[in-house]
Amino acid sequence: MNRGALFGPWLPIYGCGGVALTFLLKRWEHKPARVFFSSLALCTVLEYLASFALERVWGARWWDYSGEFFNVSGRICLLSSLLFGVGGWFLVCYITPYLRMLYRKLYRKEDGRRGLQLASLVLLLFFIADAAWAADFPHML
C-alpha cells in the first residue's frame, strides 16, 4: 500500500518529522526519557494535523486507524504514537549522533565533500522528479 503522496521510497511527513525532531530535541540527546515523550507528543500532533490537512486538500485519507485501540477519529492511535516515541528516541539519541560523526569525518576529506554533494544532488533531483510526477498523477499506486 502506498501511504504517501509520492511514489519514491520517502514519505514527506516522516522526513519533516525526523528533521524537526533532530533540530528541536538535539539538546536533549543525553536525556532519553525526555526525548521519548517529546517525540511521542510532537509526532502525534504532526500526524493528526497532516491527516486533517491531507483530507481537506486532497479529499482522501492516507491512513486510517479506526480499527486500532485508543484512536482519535482514525487519525492517530496509541500504538503509532508509542512507535513514534521510540523512533524519535532512537533517531535523536543514536542515529543522529552517529551520522553527525560520520559526516564530520567525510567532510574533512576533499573526495568526501564531493561525494556528499553529489549524493545530495542526486537525491534532490530524484525527489523533485518524483514530486513533479506525483503532482501530475496523484495517488496512482
Rosetta blueprint (number, residue, H / E / L):
1 M L
2 N L
3 R L
4 G L
5 A L
6 L L
7 F L
8 G L
9 P L
10 W L
11 L L
12 P H
13 I H
14 Y H
15 G H
16 C H
17 G H
18 G H
19 V H
20 A H
21 L H
22 T H
23 F H
24 L H
25 L H
26 K H
27 R H
28 W H
29 E L
30 H L
31 K L
32 P H
33 A H
34 R H
35 V H
36 F H
37 F H
38 S H
39 S H
40 L H
41 A H
42 L H
43 C H
44 T H
45 V H
46 L H
47 E H
48 Y H
49 L H
50 A H
51 S H
52 F H
53 A H
54 L H
55 E H
56 R H
57 V H
58 W H
59 G L
60 A L
61 R L
62 W L
63 W L
64 D L
65 Y L
66 S L
67 G L
68 E L
69 F L
70 F L
71 N E
72 V E
73 S L
74 G L
75 R L
76 I E
77 C E
78 L H
79 L H
80 S H
81 S H
82 L H
83 L H
84 F H
85 G H
86 V H
87 G H
88 G H
89 W H
90 F H
91 L H
92 V H
93 C H
94 Y H
95 I H
96 T H
97 P H
98 Y H
99 L H
100 R H
101 M H
102 L H
103 Y H
104 R H
105 K H
106 L H
107 Y H
108 R H
109 K L
110 E H
111 D H
112 G H
113 R H
114 R H
115 G H
116 L H
117 Q H
118 L H
119 A H
120 S H
121 L H
122 V H
123 L H
124 L H
125 L H
126 F H
127 F H
128 I H
129 A H
130 D H
131 A H
132 A H
133 W H
134 A H
135 A H
136 D H
137 F L
138 P L
139 H L
140 M L
141 L L
